[in-house]
Amino acid sequence: MLFDSHAHLNDSRFDKDRDQIIKRAKEEGVKYILNPGADFASSVASINLAEKYDMIYAAVGVHPHDAKDMDETTITLLKGLSKKKKVVAIGEIGLDYHYDFSPRDVQKKWFIEQIRLAKEVNLPIIIHDREANQDVMDILKAENAFETGVLLHCYSGSVELAKQYVKLGAYISIAGPVTFKNARKTVEVVEQIPLEYLMIETDSPYLTPMPYRGKRNESSYVQYVADKIAQIKGISYEQVAEQTCENAKKFFGIK
């Protein structure tokens, strides 16, 4: 039983075969998929997917790339979406200092506003952190975000930072890059962070794991992430699949 904790199945790259992709995921042992928003339109699309497919749940939020287009109305609209039945988190939200598509002060402002929204509607938060480790941690602490629940999506930070997060009760999500030859940092994180604090994801259609690296990613490939974690930790694939699924269900409040 697998839980893909982060997939963008609303992406246009799935328009021709979305049904088959979801069917294949189910056949390969994926029981749940979390589809997050990246802006208002994709948040709506995530909800539509969740309403169409039993196994899909949605998160709503605006990615830091699109923070520059946000205003108070966006927060009001997101609040409305957050009340929908299958919305189980706010995300993906955070800071991206790699691309800086939105000015950093603007990213911070709307990251904070969306954390406050999550606390108001009592939903956990899915974090996007790219080259902004310290600012993300500082903001999460200042806003007491850990009391509503924090998931670090596609974790790429150090093992030291991961340990700090786990001490604060956050979860770490591992994606396809853990299967790459040069994945030393992520391997170390998997070695040292207890399985009880890990989730797995594809980030489809991006970050495709080996042996399909370079091709479009899909939710069924989350099995390769689980398999790699099992190898690293020296435990069974079933144990990884079961525990990471339980972690995600608990985090997202799925019965």
C-alpha positions in Angstrom: 0.0 0.0 0.0 1.7 3.2 -1.2 0.9 6.9 -0.7 2.4 9.3 -3.3 2.4 12.4 -1.1 3.0 14.9 -3.9 2.0 14.6 -7.6 0.9 17.2 -10.1 -1.5 15.0 -12.1 -3.4 18.1 -13.3 -0.3 18.9 -15.4 -1.0 19.2 -19.1 1.6 16.5 -19.8 -1.0 14.0 -18.5 -3.9 15.3 -20.6 -3.7 12.5 -23.2 -3.5 9.5 -20.7 -4.5 10.7 -17.2 -7.0 7.9 -16.7 -4.4 5.3 -17.6 -1.8 6.8 -15.4 -4.1 6.7 -12.4 -5.3 3.2 -13.2 -1.6 2.0 -13.5 -0.8 3.6 -10.1 -3.6 1.7 -8.5 -2.5 -1.6 -10.2 1.1 -1.0 -8.9 -0.1 -0.7 -5.3 -0.6 3.1 -4.9 -3.7 3.5 -2.7 -3.5 7.3 -2.2 -2.2 10.4 -4.1 -2.0 13.9 -2.8 -2.2 16.5 -5.6 -1.1 20.0 -4.5 -1.9 23.3 -6.0 0.8 25.7 -7.3 -1.5 28.7 -8.0 -5.3 29.3 -7.8 -6.1 27.6 -11.1 -4.1 24.5 -10.3 -5.6 24.4 -6.8 -9.1 24.3 -8.4 -7.8 21.6 -10.9 -6.5 19.6 -7.9 -9.9 19.6 -6.2 -11.6 18.6 -9.5 -9.3 15.6 -9.7 -9.9 14.7 -6.1 -13.7 14.8 -6.7 -13.3 12.6 -9.8 -11.0 9.9 -8.3 -11.5 8.3 -4.9 -7.7 7.8 -4.4 -6.8 11.4 -4.9 -6.8 14.1 -2.3 -6.0 17.8 -2.8 -4.0 20.6 -1.3 -4.6 24.3 -2.2 -2.0 27.0 -2.2 0.3 29.3 -4.3 3.9 28.3 -5.1 6.6 31.0 -4.4 7.1 31.4 -8.2 3.6 32.8 -8.4 3.7 34.9 -5.1 4.1 38.0 -7.2 0.6 37.6 -8.6 -1.0 37.2 -5.1 -3.2 39.7 -3.2 -5.7 39.6 -0.4 -8.4 38.3 -2.8 -6.2 35.2 -3.5 -6.2 34.4 0.3 -10.0 34.8 0.4 -10.4 32.5 -2.6 -8.0 29.9 -1.1 -9.9 30.0 2.1 -13.1 29.1 0.2 -11.3 26.3 -1.6 -9.9 24.9 1.7 -13.4 24.1 2.9 -14.0 21.6 0.1 -14.4 18.1 1.3 -11.2 16.5 -0.1 -8.8 19.3 0.6 -6.5 18.0 3.3 -3.6 20.6 3.3 -2.4 24.0 2.3 0.4 23.8 -0.3 2.6 23.8 -1.9 3.9 27.0 -0.3 7.3 28.4 0.7 10.4 30.1 -0.7 12.4 29.5 -3.9 15.7 31.4 -4.0 17.1 29.3 -6.9 14.9 30.9 -9.6 13.7 34.0 -7.7 10.7 34.3 -10.1 9.0 36.5 -7.4 11.0 39.0 -5.3 12.1 37.5 -2.0 10.2 40.0 0.2 7.1 39.2 -1.8 7.7 35.4 -1.5 8.1 35.8 2.3 4.9 38.0 2.7 2.7 35.5 1.0 4.3 32.5 2.5 3.5 34.0 6.0 -0.1 34.8 4.9 -0.7 31.2 3.7 0.8 29.8 6.9 -1.7 32.0 8.8 -4.5 30.7 6.5 -3.5 27.1 7.3 -3.7 27.8 11.0 -7.0 29.5 10.7 -8.6 26.6 8.7 -6.7 24.0 10.8 -4.9 22.3 7.9 -1.3 21.1 7.7 1.3 22.7 5.4 3.3 21.4 2.4 6.6 23.2 2.1 8.6 24.1 -1.0 12.1 25.1 0.0 14.7 25.7 -2.6 18.0 27.3 -1.5 16.1 29.1 1.3 16.7 26.8 4.2 17.2 29.3 7.0 14.5 31.8 6.0 11.9 28.9 5.7 12.9 27.5 9.1 12.8 31.0 10.7 9.4 31.9 9.3 7.9 28.5 10.3 9.2 28.9 13.9 8.1 32.6 14.1 4.6 31.7 12.9 4.3 28.6 15.2 3.5 26.6 12.0 4.6 23.3 13.5 1.4 23.1 15.6 -0.7 22.7 12.5 1.7 20.2 10.8 4.6 20.7 8.4 5.8 18.5 5.5 9.0 19.3 3.7 8.3 18.2 0.1 11.1 16.8 -2.0 13.6 17.3 0.8 17.1 18.3 -0.5 18.6 19.8 2.6 21.2 18.5 5.0 20.8 15.7 7.6 21.4 18.3 10.4 18.5 20.4 9.2 16.3 17.4 8.8 17.0 16.4 12.4 16.0 19.9 13.5 12.7 19.6 11.6 12.0 16.2 13.0 12.6 17.5 16.6 9.9 20.1 15.8 7.5 17.3 14.7 7.8 17.9 10.9 7.8 15.2 8.3 10.4 14.8 5.5 9.3 13.7 2.0 11.7 11.8 -0.2 11.4 11.9 -4.0 13.1 10.3 -7.1 16.5 12.0 -6.7 17.3 9.5 -3.8 17.7 6.9 -6.6 20.4 8.9 -8.4 24.1 8.0 -8.3 25.1 11.3 -6.8 22.4 11.4 -4.1 24.8 11.3 -1.1 23.0 14.0 1.0 19.5 12.5 0.6 20.8 9.0 1.3 22.3 10.3 4.5 18.9 11.8 5.5 17.2 8.5 4.8 19.8 6.6 6.9 19.5 8.9 9.9 15.9 10.0 10.0 13.5 7.5 11.5 11.0 5.9 9.1 8.2 7.3 11.3 9.0 10.8 10.0 9.4 10.0 6.3 7.0 10.1 3.4 7.5 9.3 -0.2 6.5 11.2 -3.4 7.0 11.4 -7.1 6.5 15.1 -7.8 5.2 13.9 -11.1 5.7 14.8 -13.9 9.1 15.9 -12.6 12.1 14.3 -10.8 11.7 10.8 -12.4 13.5 8.1 -10.4 15.9 5.5 -11.9 15.4 3.4 -14.0 13.1 5.9 -15.9 15.2 9.1 -15.3 14.8 11.5 -18.2 11.2 10.4 -19.0 7.9 11.8 -17.6 7.4 10.8 -14.0 4.1 9.2 -12.8 2.6 8.1 -9.5 3.3 4.4 -10.0 7.0 5.1 -9.9 6.8 6.0 -6.2 7.6 2.3 -5.7 11.2 2.9 -6.8 11.6 5.6 -4.1 10.2 3.1 -1.5 12.5 0.4 -2.8 15.6 2.6 -2.5 14.7 3.6 1.1 14.3 -0.1 2.0 17.7 -0.8 0.5 19.3 2.2 2.4 17.7 1.3 5.7 18.2 -2.5 5.3 14.5 -3.2 5.9 11.7 -4.7 3.8 9.9 -2.8 0.9 6.6 -3.7 2.6 7.7 -2.0 5.8 8.6 1.2 4.0 5.4 1.2 2.0 3.2 0.6 5.0 4.9 3.0 7.4 5.2 5.9 4.9 1.5 5.4 4.0 0.5 5.5 7.6 2.6 8.6 8.2 0.9 10.4 5.3 -2.6 9.3 6.3 -2.0 10.6 9.8 -0.5 13.9 8.6 -3.4 14.6 6.1 -6.1 13.3 8.4 -7.2 10.5 6.1 -9.1 7.7 7.8 
